[in-house]
Amino acid sequence: MATPRAKDLYRLRAATAECVNAQARNRGLQRLPVRGQAKVRCVALLFALAHNLMRSIVLMPKMFSDTQAPCAIGPGTA
């Protein structure tokens, strides 16, 4: 962690991974209500699926907004 590159990587991790962990805790993933490795894996995968679905719902309007640059190939350019 002494090098500048390592500090940049840690800062990037804090902006991405820690945010996901905090959201999972806010949504109730404090303690796992199940026992066993297979059941814990299922709960973790369900939380990951729910997180990805919620992120895609937030990002979907941005992907299809009209503010993007027009496509270079359009009507009359072929």
PDB file as gemmi writes it, atoms N, CA and C in Angstrom:
CRYST1    1.000    1.000    1.000  90.00  90.00  90.00 P 1                      
ATOM      1  N   MET A   1       0.812  -1.203   0.000  1.00  0.00           N  
ATOM      2  CA  MET A   1       0.000   0.000   0.000  1.00  0.00           C  
ATOM      3  C   MET A   1       0.852   1.262   0.000  1.00  0.00           C  
ATOM      4  N   ALA A   2       2.149   1.108  -0.077  1.00  0.00           N  
ATOM      5  CA  ALA A   2       3.009   2.281  -0.028  1.00  0.00           C  
ATOM      6  C   ALA A   2       3.167   2.954  -1.386  1.00  0.00           C  
ATOM      7  N   THR A   3       2.916   2.229  -2.460  1.00  0.00           N  
ATOM      8  CA  THR A   3       3.114   2.810  -3.779  1.00  0.00           C  
ATOM      9  C   THR A   3       1.896   3.620  -4.212  1.00  0.00           C  
ATOM     10  N   PRO A   4       2.091   4.587  -5.072  1.00  0.00           N  
ATOM     11  CA  PRO A   4       0.958   5.384  -5.565  1.00  0.00           C  
ATOM     12  C   PRO A   4      -0.059   4.536  -6.347  1.00  0.00           C  
ATOM     13  N   ARG A   5       0.436   3.538  -7.081  1.00  0.00           N  
ATOM     14  CA  ARG A   5      -0.474   2.684  -7.848  1.00  0.00           C  
ATOM     15  C   ARG A   5      -1.386   1.895  -6.915  1.00  0.00           C  
ATOM     16  N   ALA A   6      -0.830   1.390  -5.827  1.00  0.00           N  
ATOM     17  CA  ALA A   6      -1.638   0.629  -4.867  1.00  0.00           C  
ATOM     18  C   ALA A   6      -2.686   1.524  -4.212  1.00  0.00           C  
ATOM     19  N   LYS A   7      -2.329   2.752  -3.935  1.00  0.00           N  
ATOM     20  CA  LYS A   7      -3.289   3.695  -3.344  1.00  0.00           C  
ATOM     21  C   LYS A   7      -4.424   4.000  -4.315  1.00  0.00           C  
ATOM     22  N   ASP A   8      -4.083   4.130  -5.600  1.00  0.00           N  
ATOM     23  CA  ASP A   8      -5.123   4.362  -6.605  1.00  0.00           C  
ATOM     24  C   ASP A   8      -6.062   3.167  -6.706  1.00  0.00           C  
ATOM     25  N   LEU A   9      -5.509   1.955  -6.683  1.00  0.00           N  
ATOM     26  CA  LEU A   9      -6.338   0.751  -6.740  1.00  0.00           C  
ATOM     27  C   LEU A   9      -7.245   0.653  -5.515  1.00  0.00           C  
ATOM     28  N   TYR A  10      -6.725   0.972  -4.364  1.00  0.00           N  
ATOM     29  CA  TYR A  10      -7.537   0.913  -3.145  1.00  0.00           C  
ATOM     30  C   TYR A  10      -8.653   1.955  -3.187  1.00  0.00           C  
ATOM     31  N   ARG A  11      -8.370   3.124  -3.709  1.00  0.00           N  
ATOM     32  CA  ARG A  11      -9.377   4.171  -3.841  1.00  0.00           C  
ATOM     33  C   ARG A  11     -10.481   3.730  -4.806  1.00  0.00           C  
ATOM     34  N   LEU A  12     -10.085   3.074  -5.897  1.00  0.00           N  
ATOM     35  CA  LEU A  12     -11.061   2.563  -6.849  1.00  0.00           C  
ATOM     36  C   LEU A  12     -11.920   1.480  -6.216  1.00  0.00           C  
ATOM     37  N   ARG A  13     -11.320   0.609  -5.418  1.00  0.00           N  
ATOM     38  CA  ARG A  13     -12.066  -0.450  -4.734  1.00  0.00           C  
ATOM     39  C   ARG A  13     -13.075   0.158  -3.768  1.00  0.00           C  
ATOM     40  N   ALA A  14     -12.678   1.191  -3.070  1.00  0.00           N  
ATOM     41  CA  ALA A  14     -13.575   1.840  -2.119  1.00  0.00           C  
ATOM     42  C   ALA A  14     -14.792   2.438  -2.831  1.00  0.00           C  
ATOM     43  N   ALA A  15     -14.599   2.888  -4.044  1.00  0.00           N  
ATOM     44  CA  ALA A  15     -15.704   3.501  -4.779  1.00  0.00           C  
ATOM     45  C   ALA A  15     -16.656   2.473  -5.366  1.00  0.00           C  
ATOM     46  N   THR A  16     -16.208   1.237  -5.549  1.00  0.00           N  
ATOM     47  CA  THR A  16     -17.058   0.237  -6.189  1.00  0.00           C  
ATOM     48  C   THR A  16     -17.499  -0.845  -5.217  1.00  0.00           C  
ATOM     49  N   ALA A  17     -16.573  -1.617  -4.712  1.00  0.00           N  
ATOM     50  CA  ALA A  17     -16.918  -2.786  -3.902  1.00  0.00           C  
ATOM     51  C   ALA A  17     -17.534  -2.407  -2.567  1.00  0.00           C  
ATOM     52  N   GLU A  18     -17.025  -1.396  -1.927  1.00  0.00           N  
ATOM     53  CA  GLU A  18     -17.551  -1.034  -0.616  1.00  0.00           C  
ATOM     54  C   GLU A  18     -18.968  -0.481  -0.713  1.00  0.00           C  
ATOM     55  N   CYS A  19     -19.286   0.156  -1.816  1.00  0.00           N  
ATOM     56  CA  CYS A  19     -20.638   0.661  -2.019  1.00  0.00           C  
ATOM     57  C   CYS A  19     -21.623  -0.504  -2.114  1.00  0.00           C  
ATOM     58  N   VAL A  20     -21.245  -1.542  -2.814  1.00  0.00           N  
ATOM     59  CA  VAL A  20     -22.100  -2.729  -2.941  1.00  0.00           C  
ATOM     60  C   VAL A  20     -22.285  -3.384  -1.578  1.00  0.00           C  
ATOM     61  N   ASN A  21     -21.215  -3.492  -0.811  1.00  0.00           N  
ATOM     62  CA  ASN A  21     -21.310  -4.092   0.518  1.00  0.00           C  
ATOM     63  C   ASN A  21     -22.210  -3.271   1.435  1.00  0.00           C  
ATOM     64  N   ALA A  22     -22.100  -1.962   1.366  1.00  0.00           N  
ATOM     65  CA  ALA A  22     -22.936  -1.104   2.210  1.00  0.00           C  
ATOM     66  C   ALA A  22     -24.402  -1.228   1.820  1.00  0.00           C  
ATOM     67  N   GLN A  23     -24.683  -1.305   0.532  1.00  0.00           N  
ATOM     68  CA  GLN A  23     -26.068  -1.464   0.098  1.00  0.00           C  
ATOM     69  C   GLN A  23     -26.635  -2.806   0.544  1.00  0.00           C  
ATOM     70  N   ALA A  24     -25.836  -3.851   0.495  1.00  0.00           N  
ATOM     71  CA  ALA A  24     -26.297  -5.168   0.949  1.00  0.00           C  
ATOM     72  C   ALA A  24     -26.615  -5.137   2.440  1.00  0.00           C  
ATOM     73  N   ARG A  25     -25.792  -4.477   3.213  1.00  0.00           N  
ATOM     74  CA  ARG A  25     -26.057  -4.372   4.648  1.00  0.00           C  
ATOM     75  C   ARG A  25     -27.318  -3.557   4.919  1.00  0.00           C  
ATOM     76  N   ASN A  26     -27.530  -2.508   4.156  1.00  0.00           N  
ATOM     77  CA  ASN A  26     -28.729  -1.687   4.330  1.00  0.00           C  
ATOM     78  C   ASN A  26     -29.992  -2.441   3.930  1.00  0.00           C  
ATOM     79  N   ARG A  27     -29.840  -3.433   3.081  1.00  0.00           N  
ATOM     80  CA  ARG A  27     -30.984  -4.231   2.647  1.00  0.00           C  
ATOM     81  C   ARG A  27     -31.182  -5.474   3.494  1.00  0.00           C  
ATOM     82  N   GLY A  28     -30.443  -5.607   4.584  1.00  0.00           N  
ATOM     83  CA  GLY A  28     -30.698  -6.694   5.519  1.00  0.00           C  
ATOM     84  C   GLY A  28     -29.703  -7.825   5.521  1.00  0.00           C  
ATOM     85  N   LEU A  29     -28.618  -7.710   4.812  1.00  0.00           N  
ATOM     86  CA  LEU A  29     -27.624  -8.779   4.812  1.00  0.00           C  
ATOM     87  C   LEU A  29     -26.619  -8.549   5.937  1.00  0.00           C  
ATOM     88  N   GLN A  30     -27.120  -8.535   7.165  1.00  0.00           N  
ATOM     89  CA  GLN A  30     -26.264  -8.383   8.343  1.00  0.00           C  
ATOM     90  C   GLN A  30     -25.769  -9.751   8.794  1.00  0.00           C  
ATOM     91  N   ARG A  31     -26.729 -10.639   8.981  1.00  0.00           N  
ATOM     92  CA  ARG A  31     -26.440 -12.021   9.348  1.00  0.00           C  
ATOM     93  C   ARG A  31     -27.192 -12.921   8.404  1.00  0.00           C  
ATOM     94  N   LEU A  32     -26.596 -14.028   8.121  1.00  0.00           N  
ATOM     95  CA  LEU A  32     -27.254 -14.957   7.215  1.00  0.00           C  
ATOM     96  C   LEU A  32     -28.235 -15.832   7.988  1.00  0.00           C  
ATOM     97  N   PRO A  33     -29.463 -15.945   7.502  1.00  0.00           N  
ATOM     98  CA  PRO A  33     -30.472 -16.728   8.205  1.00  0.00           C  
ATOM     99  C   PRO A  33     -30.382 -18.227   7.915  1.00  0.00           C  
ATOM    100  N   VAL A  34     -29.344 -18.651   7.215  1.00  0.00           N  
ATOM    101  CA  VAL A  34     -29.215 -20.055   6.826  1.00  0.00           C  
ATOM    102  C   VAL A  34     -27.901 -20.620   7.335  1.00  0.00           C  
ATOM    103  N   ARG A  35     -27.798 -21.941   7.279  1.00  0.00           N  
ATOM    104  CA  ARG A  35     -26.572 -22.616   7.675  1.00  0.00           C  
ATOM    105  C   ARG A  35     -26.118 -23.505   6.528  1.00  0.00           C  
ATOM    106  N   GLY A  36     -24.833 -23.646   6.410  1.00  0.00           N  
ATOM    107  CA  GLY A  36     -24.274 -24.495   5.369  1.00  0.00           C  
ATOM    108  C   GLY A  36     -23.784 -23.688   4.193  1.00  0.00           C  
ATOM    109  N   GLN A  37     -22.727 -24.210   3.581  1.00  0.00           N  
ATOM    110  CA  GLN A  37     -22.080 -23.482   2.494  1.00  0.00           C  
ATOM    111  C   GLN A  37     -22.991 -23.339   1.278  1.00  0.00           C  
ATOM    112  N   ALA A  38     -23.747 -24.349   0.947  1.00  0.00           N  
ATOM    113  CA  ALA A  38     -24.621 -24.286  -0.236  1.00  0.00           C  
ATOM    114  C   ALA A  38     -25.723 -23.247  -0.045  1.00  0.00           C  
ATOM    115  N   LYS A  39     -26.316 -23.204   1.142  1.00  0.00           N  
ATOM    116  CA  LYS A  39     -27.390 -22.241   1.396  1.00  0.00           C  
ATOM    117  C   LYS A  39     -26.848 -20.816   1.468  1.00  0.00           C  
ATOM    118  N   VAL A  40     -25.683 -20.646   2.052  1.00  0.00           N  
ATOM    119  CA  VAL A  40     -25.058 -19.320   2.108  1.00  0.00           C  
ATOM    120  C   VAL A  40     -24.759 -18.829   0.700  1.00  0.00           C  
ATOM    121  N   ARG A  41     -24.269 -19.725  -0.141  1.00  0.00           N  
ATOM    122  CA  ARG A  41     -23.998 -19.360  -1.532  1.00  0.00           C  
ATOM    123  C   ARG A  41     -25.286 -18.922  -2.233  1.00  0.00           C  
ATOM    124  N   CYS A  42     -26.378 -19.621  -1.997  1.00  0.00           N  
ATOM    125  CA  CYS A  42     -27.665 -19.244  -2.606  1.00  0.00           C  
ATOM    126  C   CYS A  42     -28.111 -17.856  -2.161  1.00  0.00           C  
ATOM    127  N   VAL A  43     -27.982 -17.561  -0.873  1.00  0.00           N  
ATOM    128  CA  VAL A  43     -28.379 -16.244  -0.368  1.00  0.00           C  
ATOM    129  C   VAL A  43     -27.492 -15.160  -0.987  1.00  0.00           C  
ATOM    130  N   ALA A  44     -26.188 -15.409  -1.058  1.00  0.00           N  
ATOM    131  CA  ALA A  44     -25.273 -14.427  -1.641  1.00  0.00           C  
ATOM    132  C   ALA A  44     -25.583 -14.211  -3.120  1.00  0.00           C  
ATOM    133  N   LEU A  45     -25.887 -15.279  -3.843  1.00  0.00           N  
ATOM    134  CA  LEU A  45     -26.214 -15.137  -5.255  1.00  0.00           C  
ATOM    135  C   LEU A  45     -27.532 -14.398  -5.455  1.00  0.00           C  
ATOM    136  N   LEU A  46     -28.497 -14.628  -4.580  1.00  0.00           N  
ATOM    137  CA  LEU A  46     -29.759 -13.897  -4.675  1.00  0.00           C  
ATOM    138  C   LEU A  46     -29.558 -12.403  -4.424  1.00  0.00           C  
ATOM    139  N   PHE A  47     -28.710 -12.075  -3.438  1.00  0.00           N  
ATOM    140  CA  PHE A  47     -28.416 -10.663  -3.198  1.00  0.00           C  
ATOM    141  C   PHE A  47     -27.682 -10.049  -4.388  1.00  0.00           C  
ATOM    142  N   ALA A  48     -26.760 -10.791  -4.994  1.00  0.00           N  
ATOM    143  CA  ALA A  48     -26.046 -10.285  -6.165  1.00  0.00           C  
ATOM    144  C   ALA A  48     -27.000 -10.084  -7.333  1.00  0.00           C  
ATOM    145  N   LEU A  49     -27.908 -11.026  -7.530  1.00  0.00           N  
ATOM    146  CA  LEU A  49     -28.888 -10.905  -8.603  1.00  0.00           C  
ATOM    147  C   LEU A  49     -29.800  -9.701  -8.382  1.00  0.00           C  
ATOM    148  N   ALA A  50     -30.258  -9.530  -7.144  1.00  0.00           N  
ATOM    149  CA  ALA A  50     -31.124  -8.390  -6.827  1.00  0.00           C  
ATOM    150  C   ALA A  50     -30.371  -7.073  -7.029  1.00  0.00           C  
ATOM    151  N   HIS A  51     -29.121  -7.030  -6.613  1.00  0.00           N  
ATOM    152  CA  HIS A  51     -28.316  -5.815  -6.781  1.00  0.00           C  
ATOM    153  C   HIS A  51     -28.142  -5.489  -8.268  1.00  0.00           C  
ATOM    154  N   ASN A  52     -27.799  -6.489  -9.066  1.00  0.00           N  
ATOM    155  CA  ASN A  52     -27.598  -6.260 -10.494  1.00  0.00           C  
ATOM    156  C   ASN A  52     -28.896  -5.816 -11.169  1.00  0.00           C  
ATOM    157  N   LEU A  53     -30.003  -6.403 -10.765  1.00  0.00           N  
ATOM    158  CA  LEU A  53     -31.294  -6.017 -11.340  1.00  0.00           C  
ATOM    159  C   LEU A  53     -31.632  -4.572 -10.991  1.00  0.00           C  
ATOM    160  N   MET A  54     -31.430  -4.190  -9.741  1.00  0.00           N  
ATOM    161  CA  MET A  54     -31.725  -2.813  -9.342  1.00  0.00           C  
ATOM    162  C   MET A  54     -30.794  -1.817 -10.034  1.00  0.00           C  
ATOM    163  N   ARG A  55     -29.532  -2.170 -10.200  1.00  0.00           N  
ATOM    164  CA  ARG A  55     -28.605  -1.289 -10.913  1.00  0.00           C  
ATOM    165  C   ARG A  55     -28.994  -1.159 -12.378  1.00  0.00           C  
ATOM    166  N   SER A  56     -29.433  -2.266 -12.987  1.00  0.00           N  
ATOM    167  CA  SER A  56     -29.815  -2.192 -14.397  1.00  0.00           C  
ATOM    168  C   SER A  56     -31.067  -1.341 -14.581  1.00  0.00           C  
ATOM    169  N   ILE A  57     -31.979  -1.386 -13.625  1.00  0.00           N  
ATOM    170  CA  ILE A  57     -33.175  -0.548 -13.712  1.00  0.00           C  
ATOM    171  C   ILE A  57     -32.795   0.925 -13.640  1.00  0.00           C  
ATOM    172  N   VAL A  58     -31.825   1.246 -12.804  1.00  0.00           N  
ATOM    173  CA  VAL A  58     -31.378   2.636 -12.680  1.00  0.00           C  
ATOM    174  C   VAL A  58     -30.631   3.075 -13.936  1.00  0.00           C  
ATOM    175  N   LEU A  59     -29.816   2.196 -14.502  1.00  0.00           N  
ATOM    176  CA  LEU A  59     -28.982   2.572 -15.636  1.00  0.00           C  
ATOM    177  C   LEU A  59     -29.702   2.474 -16.980  1.00  0.00           C  
ATOM    178  N   MET A  60     -30.795   1.739 -17.052  1.00  0.00           N  
ATOM    179  CA  MET A  60     -31.489   1.527 -18.323  1.00  0.00           C  
ATOM    180  C   MET A  60     -31.938   2.832 -18.985  1.00  0.00           C  
ATOM    181  N   PRO A  61     -32.572   3.766 -18.286  1.00  0.00           N  
ATOM    182  CA  PRO A  61     -32.959   5.016 -18.959  1.00  0.00           C  
ATOM    183  C   PRO A  61     -31.766   5.786 -19.504  1.00  0.00           C  
ATOM    184  N   LYS A  62     -30.629   5.703 -18.846  1.00  0.00           N  
ATOM    185  CA  LYS A  62     -29.440   6.407 -19.319  1.00  0.00           C  
ATOM    186  C   LYS A  62     -28.904   5.790 -20.602  1.00  0.00           C  
ATOM    187  N   MET A  63     -29.089   4.475 -20.758  1.00  0.00           N  
ATOM    188  CA  MET A  63     -28.595   3.807 -21.960  1.00  0.00           C  
ATOM    189  C   MET A  63     -29.407   4.187 -23.188  1.00  0.00           C  
ATOM    190  N   PHE A  64     -30.702   4.420 -23.008  1.00  0.00           N  
ATOM    191  CA  PHE A  64     -31.571   4.673 -24.141  1.00  0.00           C  
ATOM    192  C   PHE A  64     -32.040   6.122 -24.226  1.00  0.00           C  
ATOM    193  N   SER A  65     -31.336   7.006 -23.572  1.00  0.00           N  
ATOM    194  CA  SER A  65     -31.752   8.406 -23.623  1.00  0.00           C  
ATOM    195  C   SER A  65     -31.385   9.023 -24.970  1.00  0.00           C  
ATOM    196  N   ASP A  66     -32.027  10.113 -25.305  1.00  0.00           N  
ATOM    197  CA  ASP A  66     -31.781  10.796 -26.571  1.00  0.00           C  
ATOM    198  C   ASP A  66     -30.579  11.717 -26.503  1.00  0.00           C  
ATOM    199  N   THR A  67     -29.916  11.789 -25.369  1.00  0.00           N  
ATOM    200  CA  THR A  67     -28.788  12.701 -25.228  1.00  0.00           C  
ATOM    201  C   THR A  67     -27.498  12.110 -25.762  1.00  0.00           C  
ATOM    202  N   GLN A  68     -27.524  10.853 -26.203  1.00  0.00           N  
ATOM    203  CA  GLN A  68     -26.322  10.239 -26.733  1.00  0.00           C  
ATOM    204  C   GLN A  68     -26.024  10.794 -28.121  1.00  0.00           C  
ATOM    205  N   ALA A  69     -24.797  10.675 -28.536  1.00  0.00           N  
ATOM    206  CA  ALA A  69     -24.395  11.144 -29.849  1.00  0.00           C  
ATOM    207  C   ALA A  69     -25.081  10.282 -30.913  1.00  0.00           C  
ATOM    208  N   PRO A  70     -25.491  10.883 -32.007  1.00  0.00           N  
ATOM    209  CA  PRO A  70     -26.146  10.102 -33.054  1.00  0.00           C  
ATOM    210  C   PRO A  70     -25.194   9.100 -33.682  1.00  0.00           C  
ATOM    211  N   CYS A  71     -25.743   8.054 -34.183  1.00  0.00           N  
ATOM    212  CA  CYS A  71     -24.964   7.005 -34.813  1.00  0.00           C  
ATOM    213  C   CYS A  71     -24.401   7.516 -36.140  1.00  0.00           C  
ATOM    214  N   ALA A  72     -23.191   7.138 -36.466  1.00  0.00           N  
ATOM    215  CA  ALA A  72     -22.575   7.591 -37.711  1.00  0.00           C  
ATOM    216  C   ALA A  72     -23.251   6.972 -38.921  1.00  0.00           C  
ATOM    217  N   ILE A  73     -23.777   5.777 -38.758  1.00  0.00           N  
ATOM    218  CA  ILE A  73     -24.470   5.118 -39.858  1.00  0.00           C  
ATOM    219  C   ILE A  73     -25.963   5.301 -39.656  1.00  0.00           C  
ATOM    220  N   GLY A  74     -26.570   6.051 -40.478  1.00  0.00           N  
ATOM    221  CA  GLY A  74     -27.986   6.329 -40.360  1.00  0.00           C  
ATOM    222  C   GLY A  74     -28.640   6.395 -41.719  1.00  0.00           C  
ATOM    223  N   PRO A  75     -29.863   6.837 -41.773  1.00  0.00           N  
ATOM    224  CA  PRO A  75     -30.534   6.946 -43.056  1.00  0.00           C  
ATOM    225  C   PRO A  75     -29.816   7.919 -43.988  1.00  0.00           C  
ATOM    226  N   GLY A  76     -29.603   7.484 -45.188  1.00  0.00           N  
ATOM    227  CA  GLY A  76     -28.999   8.357 -46.180  1.00  0.00           C  
ATOM    228  C   GLY A  76     -27.484   8.413 -46.143  1.00  0.00           C  
ATOM    229  N   THR A  77     -26.834   7.619 -45.280  1.00  0.00           N  
ATOM    230  CA  THR A  77     -25.363   7.654 -45.220  1.00  0.00           C  
ATOM    231  C   THR A  77     -24.738   6.439 -45.852  1.00  0.00           C  
ATOM    232  N   ALA A  78     -25.510   5.485 -46.309  1.00  0.00           N  
ATOM    233  CA  ALA A  78     -24.935   4.257 -46.851  1.00  0.00           C  
ATOM    234  C   ALA A  78     -24.655   4.349 -48.291  1.00  0.00           C  
TER     235      ALA A  78                                                      
END                                                                             
